[in-house]
Amino acid sequence: MLAVDFRKRVVRNFMDVLILLEMQKDPMTGYGVMVYLQKKFGTSFSSGTVYGVLYAMERKELIEGFWDGQKRLFKPSGKGLNEAAVLLKAHKPLQDLLRESEQAMAEYRIPVKEAEMQHTKNG
């Protein structure tokens, strides 16, 4: 459970970065972003959370929204593409940080499981 909570927290905190990097491939709808996060990271967020992030990114001029028929799509702006390029350069250090964090969580989880098992035996 702790690992799932940690993963969701990381995705929530970096959601704008993840969205911006994924949008470089193709424009996305808000629903498309929700599906992407679920498939890629195994965690779901409410539409309010996702659209809140999208609108904040739009206000910061990182993405541009446009209508395609009845669908509102979002794509990176010029500023957003520049930000994505900077983020991609920082990719390796970010990956290392996340890997170290997951290892620390795994080390923490083992003693907790042992304590839970001990409690169950003695309970």
C-alpha positions as CSV (number, residue, x, y, z in Angstrom):
1,M,0.0,0.0,0.0
2,L,2.8,2.4,0.9
3,A,4.5,1.9,-2.5
4,V,1.2,2.7,-4.3
5,D,0.7,5.8,-2.2
6,F,4.2,6.9,-2.9
7,R,3.8,6.3,-6.7
8,K,0.6,8.3,-6.7
9,R,2.2,11.1,-4.8
10,V,5.2,11.2,-7.2
11,V,2.9,11.2,-10.3
12,R,0.7,13.9,-8.7
13,N,3.7,16.1,-7.9
14,F,5.2,15.7,-11.4
15,M,1.9,15.5,-13.4
16,D,2.6,18.7,-15.3
17,V,6.0,17.4,-16.4
18,L,4.6,14.0,-17.3
19,I,1.8,15.5,-19.3
20,L,4.1,18.0,-21.1
21,L,6.5,15.2,-22.1
22,E,3.7,13.0,-23.4
23,M,2.1,15.8,-25.3
24,Q,5.2,16.2,-27.5
25,K,4.0,13.0,-29.3
26,D,0.4,14.1,-30.0
27,P,-2.2,16.6,-28.7
28,M,-4.3,15.1,-25.9
29,T,-7.7,15.6,-24.4
30,G,-8.2,15.7,-20.7
31,Y,-9.7,12.3,-20.8
32,G,-6.7,11.1,-22.8
33,V,-4.4,12.4,-20.1
34,M,-6.4,10.5,-17.5
35,V,-6.1,7.2,-19.5
36,Y,-2.4,7.8,-20.1
37,L,-1.7,8.2,-16.4
38,Q,-3.7,5.1,-15.5
39,K,-2.0,2.9,-18.2
40,K,1.5,4.2,-17.7
41,F,1.6,4.6,-13.9
42,G,-1.3,2.4,-12.7
43,T,-2.9,5.2,-10.7
44,S,-6.0,7.2,-11.5
45,F,-6.9,10.8,-10.7
46,S,-10.2,12.6,-10.8
47,S,-11.1,14.7,-13.8
48,G,-11.0,17.8,-11.5
49,T,-7.3,17.1,-10.6
50,V,-6.3,16.5,-14.3
51,Y,-8.2,19.4,-15.7
52,G,-6.9,21.7,-12.9
53,V,-3.3,20.8,-13.9
54,L,-4.1,21.3,-17.6
55,Y,-5.7,24.7,-17.0
56,A,-2.8,25.8,-14.8
57,M,-0.3,24.7,-17.5
58,E,-2.4,26.7,-20.0
59,R,-2.3,29.8,-17.8
60,K,1.5,29.4,-17.6
61,E,1.6,29.2,-21.4
62,L,3.2,25.7,-21.3
63,I,0.3,24.3,-23.4
64,E,-2.3,25.6,-25.8
65,G,-5.9,24.4,-25.8
66,F,-7.9,24.2,-29.0
67,W,-11.2,22.8,-30.2
68,D,-11.4,19.9,-32.7
69,G,-15.1,19.5,-33.3
70,Q,-16.6,18.9,-29.9
71,K,-13.2,17.8,-28.3
72,R,-10.9,20.2,-26.5
73,L,-7.3,19.2,-27.2
74,F,-4.1,20.4,-25.7
75,K,-0.6,20.6,-27.2
76,P,2.7,22.1,-26.0
77,S,3.3,25.7,-26.8
78,G,6.7,27.0,-27.9
79,K,7.5,27.8,-24.3
80,G,6.3,24.3,-23.3
81,L,8.6,22.6,-25.9
82,N,11.5,24.6,-24.5
83,E,10.7,23.5,-21.0
84,A,10.4,19.9,-22.2
85,A,13.8,20.0,-23.8
86,V,15.3,21.2,-20.5
87,L,13.4,18.4,-18.6
88,L,14.7,15.8,-21.0
89,K,18.3,16.9,-20.2
90,A,17.5,16.4,-16.5
91,H,16.0,13.0,-17.2
92,K,18.9,10.9,-15.9
93,P,19.3,12.7,-12.5
94,L,15.5,12.6,-12.0
95,Q,15.4,8.9,-12.8
96,D,18.3,8.3,-10.3
97,L,16.4,10.3,-7.6
98,L,13.2,8.3,-8.1
99,R,15.1,5.0,-8.1
100,E,16.8,5.9,-4.9
101,S,13.5,6.9,-3.3
102,E,11.9,3.6,-4.3
103,Q,14.8,1.7,-2.9
104,A,14.5,3.6,0.4
105,M,10.8,2.8,0.5
106,A,11.5,-0.9,-0.2
107,E,14.0,-0.9,2.7
108,Y,11.4,0.7,5.0
109,R,8.6,-1.7,3.9
110,I,10.5,-4.9,4.9
111,P,10.7,-4.1,8.6
112,V,7.1,-2.9,8.6
113,K,5.9,-6.2,7.1
114,E,8.0,-8.2,9.6
115,A,6.5,-6.2,12.5
116,E,3.0,-6.8,11.1
117,M,3.7,-10.5,10.9
118,Q,5.1,-10.6,14.4
119,H,2.0,-8.7,15.7
120,T,-0.3,-11.2,13.9
121,K,1.6,-14.2,15.5
122,N,1.4,-12.7,19.0
123,G,-2.1,-11.3,18.6
